[in-house]
Amino acid sequence: MRLQFLGSGDAFGSGGRFNTCFHLERPELGNVLVDCGASSMVAIRKWGVDPNGISTVLVSHLHGDHFGGLPFFLLDAQLVSRRTAPLTLAGPPGFRDRLMIIMEAMFAGSTKVERKFTLEIRELELHEKVKIDGLAVTPYLMKHYSGAPSYALRIETEGKVLTYSGDTEWVEELIPAGRNADLFICEAYFFDKVMKYHIDYTTLARHLPEIGAKRTIVTHMSAELLGRQGEIALEAAHDGLVVDF
């Protein structure tokens, strides 16, 4: 399985990084985006990803740096990439309404235009494993205010398990979400500063034995943690990083 970090940054572009967006390659089933932050269309172009090769976009939570790129992605699909293949978007409860709001705010009338491709928008229920385009996706509840449930996503496909934490402070739900995953991607915002709604590297490292993931990569780092990467033992993401797992 091959995954590329198209964007590994926080909401503020710390380190000159793009907002969160991971590209999971599945040549036979259609590729997947995990989150699609506001800068993701730029990152897609920078890294030479074909938007029409993406069959599914999974969204962890409804903050602009995690799903704000979707209006651009959908408009590109219609006007530039000339998409004809079906597209599935899946996110937490409230996803459909919030997406319609930001689409109209950014590109008035864009929700009402007839498309040449089928668009399915699904809302994921807590702890309910659902089948989406050859994926099995299970959401776990995180602690991160976004006006809707914020999820970690456990994604099973082609015999592999990928878990992504989304944004969250430490919660026990991260243990079953990431248990024995082949790849666990987890945010780590500060080095050891404990704050609401985000996990720090030190706390994460302390709990990793309980999770038991085979490989862990930290992402969504603040400027402070980016400046201290030499002090961390875990792998750290950067824009463009390719991971085989």
Sine and cosine of phi, psi and omega as CSV:
sin_phi,cos_phi,sin_psi,cos_psi,sin_omega,cos_omega
0.00,0.00,0.67,-0.74,-0.05,-1.00
-0.85,-0.53,0.78,-0.63,0.03,-1.00
-0.78,-0.63,0.67,-0.74,0.08,-1.00
-0.86,-0.51,0.72,-0.69,0.11,-0.99
-0.99,0.16,0.99,-0.14,0.08,-1.00
-0.95,0.32,-0.57,0.82,0.08,-1.00
-0.59,-0.81,0.71,-0.70,-0.07,-1.00
-0.78,-0.63,0.22,0.98,-0.14,-0.99
-1.00,-0.02,0.04,-1.00,0.08,-1.00
-1.00,-0.01,-0.22,-0.97,-0.05,-1.00
-0.94,0.33,-0.29,0.96,-0.19,-0.98
-0.94,-0.35,0.18,0.98,0.02,-1.00
0.93,0.36,0.43,0.90,-0.01,-1.00
-0.82,0.58,0.72,-0.69,-0.01,-1.00
0.95,0.30,0.22,0.98,-0.03,-1.00
0.94,0.33,0.42,0.91,-0.08,-1.00
-1.00,-0.07,0.48,-0.88,0.09,-1.00
-0.96,0.28,0.39,-0.92,0.09,-1.00
-0.88,0.47,0.27,-0.96,-0.09,-1.00
-0.84,0.55,0.79,-0.61,0.08,-1.00
-0.21,-0.98,0.89,-0.46,0.01,-1.00
-0.90,-0.44,0.65,-0.76,-0.04,-1.00
-0.91,-0.41,0.92,-0.39,-0.01,-1.00
-0.98,-0.21,0.86,-0.51,-0.08,-1.00
-1.00,-0.01,0.78,-0.63,0.08,-1.00
-0.62,-0.78,0.99,0.11,-0.15,-0.99
-0.81,0.58,-0.54,0.84,-0.07,-1.00
-1.00,0.07,-0.39,0.92,-0.13,-0.99
-0.91,-0.41,-0.17,0.99,-0.09,-1.00
0.98,-0.20,0.67,-0.75,-0.06,-1.00
-0.98,0.20,0.28,-0.96,-0.12,-0.99
-0.78,-0.63,0.68,-0.74,0.25,-0.97
-0.98,-0.19,0.74,-0.67,0.16,-0.99
-0.96,-0.28,0.94,-0.34,-0.16,-0.99
0.92,0.40,0.44,-0.90,-0.05,-1.00
-0.50,-0.86,0.96,0.27,-0.05,-1.00
-0.90,0.43,0.14,-0.99,-0.17,-0.98
-0.82,0.57,-0.53,0.85,-0.05,-1.00
-1.00,-0.06,0.16,0.99,-0.20,-0.98
-0.92,0.39,-0.54,0.84,0.01,-1.00
-0.90,0.43,-0.58,0.81,0.08,-1.00
-0.91,0.42,-0.69,0.73,0.00,-1.00
-0.91,0.42,-0.63,0.78,0.04,-1.00
-0.85,0.52,-0.70,0.72,0.03,-1.00
-0.93,0.38,-0.67,0.74,-0.05,-1.00
-0.87,0.50,-0.66,0.75,-0.10,-1.00
-1.00,-0.10,0.12,0.99,0.14,-0.99
0.94,0.35,0.53,0.85,0.02,-1.00
-1.00,0.09,0.68,-0.74,0.05,-1.00
-0.99,0.11,0.92,-0.38,-0.01,-1.00
-0.86,0.51,-0.52,0.85,-0.02,-1.00
-0.96,0.29,-0.23,0.97,0.08,-1.00
-0.99,0.13,-0.10,0.99,-0.02,-1.00
-1.00,-0.05,0.86,-0.51,-0.03,-1.00
-0.99,-0.15,-0.37,0.93,-0.14,-0.99
-0.59,-0.81,0.64,-0.76,0.15,-0.99
-0.83,-0.55,0.85,-0.53,0.05,-1.00
-0.97,-0.24,0.73,-0.68,-0.06,-1.00
-0.89,-0.46,0.80,-0.60,-0.03,-1.00
-0.98,0.21,-0.67,0.75,-0.01,-1.00
-0.31,-0.95,0.23,-0.97,-0.23,-0.97
-0.99,-0.14,0.86,0.52,0.20,-0.98
-0.93,-0.36,0.52,-0.85,-0.12,-0.99
-0.85,0.53,-0.52,0.85,-0.01,-1.00
-0.99,0.16,0.06,1.00,0.05,-1.00
-0.83,-0.56,-0.38,0.93,0.07,-1.00
-0.66,-0.75,0.05,1.00,-0.06,-1.00
-0.95,0.32,-0.11,0.99,0.07,-1.00
-1.00,0.08,-0.14,0.99,-0.09,-1.00
-0.91,0.41,-0.63,0.78,0.08,-1.00
-0.84,0.54,-0.64,0.77,0.03,-1.00
-0.93,0.37,-0.67,0.74,-0.01,-1.00
-0.88,0.48,-0.69,0.72,-0.04,-1.00
-0.94,0.33,-0.60,0.80,0.03,-1.00
-0.94,0.35,-0.64,0.77,0.08,-1.00
-0.87,0.49,-0.67,0.74,-0.01,-1.00
-0.86,0.52,-0.60,0.80,-0.05,-1.00
-0.99,0.15,-0.67,0.74,-0.20,-0.98
-0.97,-0.25,-0.48,0.88,-0.12,-0.99
-0.93,-0.38,-0.84,0.54,-0.04,-1.00
-0.98,0.21,-0.23,0.97,0.07,-1.00
0.80,0.60,0.78,0.62,-0.06,-1.00
-0.91,0.42,0.62,-0.79,0.15,-0.99
-0.81,-0.58,-0.34,0.94,-0.03,-1.00
-0.97,0.25,0.52,-0.86,0.04,-1.00
-0.87,0.50,0.47,-0.88,0.02,-1.00
-0.72,-0.69,0.72,-0.69,0.05,-1.00
-0.91,-0.42,0.77,-0.64,0.12,-0.99
-0.91,-0.42,0.71,-0.70,0.00,-1.00
-0.68,-0.73,0.71,-0.70,0.00,-1.00
-0.41,-0.91,-0.14,-0.99,-0.07,-1.00
-0.96,0.28,0.18,-0.98,0.09,-1.00
-0.79,0.61,0.69,-0.73,-0.08,-1.00
1.00,-0.06,-0.11,0.99,-0.07,-1.00
-0.88,0.48,-0.74,0.67,-0.06,-1.00
-0.85,0.53,-0.77,0.64,-0.06,-1.00
-0.90,0.43,-0.66,0.75,-0.02,-1.00
-0.92,0.39,-0.62,0.79,0.03,-1.00
-0.89,0.45,-0.68,0.73,0.03,-1.00
-0.88,0.47,-0.62,0.79,0.01,-1.00
-0.90,0.44,-0.74,0.67,-0.05,-1.00
-0.96,0.29,-0.51,0.86,0.06,-1.00
-0.89,0.45,-0.71,0.71,0.00,-1.00
-0.93,0.36,-0.57,0.82,0.03,-1.00
-0.91,0.41,-0.60,0.80,-0.06,-1.00
-1.00,0.05,-0.67,0.74,-0.07,-1.00
-0.68,-0.73,1.00,0.06,-0.08,-1.00
-0.81,0.58,0.72,-0.69,-0.01,-1.00
1.00,0.04,-0.12,0.99,-0.12,-0.99
-0.94,0.35,-0.37,0.93,0.00,-1.00
-0.98,0.20,-0.25,0.97,-0.11,-0.99
-0.96,-0.28,-0.08,1.00,-0.03,-1.00
-0.97,0.26,0.67,-0.74,0.03,-1.00
-0.96,0.28,0.77,-0.63,-0.03,-1.00
-0.98,-0.21,0.34,-0.94,0.05,-1.00
-0.99,-0.10,0.20,0.98,0.08,-1.00
-0.70,-0.72,0.43,-0.90,0.03,-1.00
-0.99,0.15,0.78,-0.62,0.03,-1.00
-0.91,-0.42,0.85,-0.52,0.07,-1.00
-0.92,-0.39,0.79,-0.62,0.05,-1.00
-0.91,-0.41,0.86,-0.52,-0.04,-1.00
-0.88,-0.48,0.54,-0.84,0.06,-1.00
-0.91,-0.41,0.77,-0.64,-0.15,-0.99
-1.00,-0.06,0.74,-0.67,0.01,-1.00
-1.00,-0.08,0.61,-0.79,-0.06,-1.00
-0.79,0.61,0.77,-0.64,0.09,-1.00
0.91,0.41,0.08,1.00,0.00,-1.00
-1.00,-0.06,0.92,-0.39,0.03,-1.00
-0.96,0.27,0.83,-0.56,-0.03,-1.00
-0.83,-0.55,0.50,-0.86,0.05,-1.00
-1.00,-0.09,0.83,-0.56,0.00,-1.00
-0.70,-0.72,0.94,-0.34,0.12,-0.99
0.76,0.65,0.73,0.69,0.03,-1.00
0.99,0.14,0.11,0.99,0.09,-1.00
-0.96,-0.28,0.48,-0.87,0.25,-0.97
-0.91,-0.42,0.89,-0.45,-0.13,-0.99
-0.87,-0.49,0.80,-0.60,0.04,-1.00
-0.84,-0.54,0.85,-0.52,0.02,-1.00
-1.00,0.00,0.59,-0.81,0.09,-1.00
-0.82,-0.57,0.61,-0.79,-0.12,-0.99
-0.99,0.16,0.82,-0.58,0.04,-1.00
-0.97,-0.24,0.10,-0.99,0.00,-1.00
-0.92,-0.40,1.00,-0.04,-0.07,-1.00
-0.33,-0.95,0.93,-0.36,-0.12,-0.99
-0.94,0.35,0.81,-0.58,0.04,-1.00
-0.58,-0.81,0.20,0.98,-0.03,-1.00
0.98,0.21,0.09,1.00,0.02,-1.00
-0.34,-0.94,0.22,-0.98,0.06,-1.00
-0.85,0.53,0.69,-0.72,0.11,-0.99
-0.97,-0.24,0.75,-0.66,-0.16,-0.99
-0.90,-0.44,0.50,-0.87,0.46,-0.89
-1.00,-0.05,0.55,-0.83,-0.05,-1.00
-0.88,-0.47,0.83,-0.56,0.12,-0.99
-0.98,-0.20,0.89,-0.46,-0.17,-0.99
-0.88,-0.47,0.84,-0.54,0.01,-1.00
-0.91,-0.41,0.78,-0.63,0.05,-1.00
-0.33,-0.94,0.62,-0.78,0.05,-1.00
0.76,0.65,0.65,0.76,0.06,-1.00
0.97,0.22,0.12,0.99,0.00,-1.00
-0.88,-0.47,0.41,-0.91,0.05,-1.00
-0.85,-0.53,0.83,-0.56,0.10,-1.00
-0.90,-0.44,0.80,-0.60,0.09,-1.00
-0.89,-0.46,0.72,-0.69,0.06,-1.00
-0.84,-0.54,0.78,-0.62,-0.11,-0.99
-0.96,0.29,-0.35,0.94,-0.28,-0.96
0.89,0.46,-0.46,-0.89,0.06,-1.00
-0.97,-0.26,0.70,-0.72,-0.02,-1.00
-0.14,-0.99,0.47,-0.88,0.31,-0.95
-0.98,0.19,0.12,-0.99,-0.04,-1.00
-0.89,0.46,0.77,-0.64,0.14,-0.99
-0.67,-0.75,0.49,-0.87,-0.03,-1.00
-0.89,0.45,-0.40,0.92,0.02,-1.00
-0.86,0.50,-0.37,0.93,0.04,-1.00
-0.91,0.42,-0.41,0.91,-0.03,-1.00
-0.93,0.37,-0.84,0.55,0.05,-1.00
-0.92,0.38,-0.50,0.86,0.01,-1.00
-0.87,0.48,-0.67,0.74,-0.08,-1.00
-0.98,-0.20,0.01,1.00,-0.14,-0.99
-0.82,0.57,0.86,-0.51,0.07,-1.00
0.85,0.53,0.38,0.93,0.03,-1.00
-0.90,0.44,0.54,-0.84,0.09,-1.00
-0.92,0.38,-0.57,0.82,0.05,-1.00
-0.61,-0.79,0.82,-0.57,0.04,-1.00
-0.91,-0.42,0.92,-0.39,0.05,-1.00
-0.98,-0.20,0.86,-0.51,-0.10,-0.99
-0.73,-0.68,0.67,-0.74,0.09,-1.00
-0.92,0.38,0.52,-0.86,0.13,-0.99
-0.56,-0.83,0.97,-0.25,-0.21,-0.98
-1.00,0.08,-0.83,0.55,0.08,-1.00
-0.94,-0.33,0.16,-0.99,0.02,-1.00
-0.95,0.31,-0.83,0.55,0.00,-1.00
-0.63,-0.78,0.13,0.99,0.03,-1.00
-0.98,0.19,0.86,-0.52,0.00,-1.00
-1.00,0.03,0.79,-0.62,-0.01,-1.00
-0.62,-0.79,0.27,-0.96,0.06,-1.00
-0.93,0.36,0.63,-0.77,0.21,-0.98
0.97,0.24,-0.07,1.00,0.06,-1.00
-0.67,-0.74,0.54,-0.84,0.00,-1.00
-0.99,-0.14,0.60,-0.80,0.05,-1.00
-0.99,-0.11,0.37,-0.93,-0.07,-1.00
-0.86,0.51,-0.68,0.73,-0.07,-1.00
-0.89,0.45,-0.69,0.72,0.03,-1.00
-0.90,0.43,-0.70,0.71,0.02,-1.00
-0.85,0.52,-0.76,0.65,-0.05,-1.00
-0.86,0.51,-0.59,0.81,-0.01,-1.00
-0.91,0.41,-0.52,0.85,-0.08,-1.00
-1.00,-0.08,-0.12,0.99,-0.08,-1.00
-0.86,0.51,-0.60,0.80,0.04,-1.00
-0.87,0.50,-0.51,0.86,0.04,-1.00
-0.94,0.35,-0.52,0.86,-0.04,-1.00
-0.98,0.17,-0.69,0.72,0.11,-0.99
0.96,0.28,0.42,0.91,0.04,-1.00
-0.92,0.39,0.52,-0.85,-0.02,-1.00
-0.95,0.31,-0.52,0.86,-0.01,-1.00
-0.51,-0.86,0.70,-0.71,0.00,-1.00
-0.81,-0.59,0.72,-0.69,0.07,-1.00
-0.79,-0.61,0.75,-0.66,0.02,-1.00
-1.00,-0.06,0.51,-0.86,-0.05,-1.00
-0.56,-0.83,-0.04,-1.00,0.10,-0.99
0.85,0.53,0.68,0.73,-0.08,-1.00
-1.00,0.09,0.62,-0.78,0.09,-1.00
-0.97,0.26,0.14,-0.99,0.07,-1.00
-0.86,0.52,-0.58,0.81,-0.02,-1.00
-0.89,0.45,-0.73,0.68,-0.02,-1.00
-0.95,0.30,-0.57,0.82,0.07,-1.00
-0.86,0.52,-0.57,0.82,0.01,-1.00
-0.97,0.24,-0.14,0.99,-0.04,-1.00
-0.85,-0.52,0.40,0.92,-0.06,-1.00
-0.87,0.50,-0.47,0.88,0.03,-1.00
-0.91,0.42,-0.26,0.97,-0.02,-1.00
-0.99,-0.10,-0.08,1.00,-0.05,-1.00
-0.97,-0.24,0.56,-0.83,-0.06,-1.00
-1.00,-0.07,-0.36,0.93,-0.04,-1.00
-0.98,0.18,0.36,-0.93,0.14,-0.99
-0.90,0.44,0.59,-0.80,0.02,-1.00
-0.85,-0.53,0.69,-0.72,-0.01,-1.00
-0.96,0.27,0.40,-0.91,0.23,-0.97
-0.56,-0.83,0.37,-0.93,-0.02,-1.00
-0.86,0.51,0.77,-0.64,-0.01,-1.00
1.00,-0.07,-0.20,0.98,-0.01,-1.00
-0.86,0.52,0.75,-0.66,0.05,-1.00
-0.95,-0.33,0.74,-0.67,-0.05,-1.00
-0.81,-0.58,0.78,-0.62,0.16,-0.99
-0.97,-0.26,0.76,-0.65,-0.05,-1.00
-0.58,-0.82,0.00,0.00,0.00,0.00
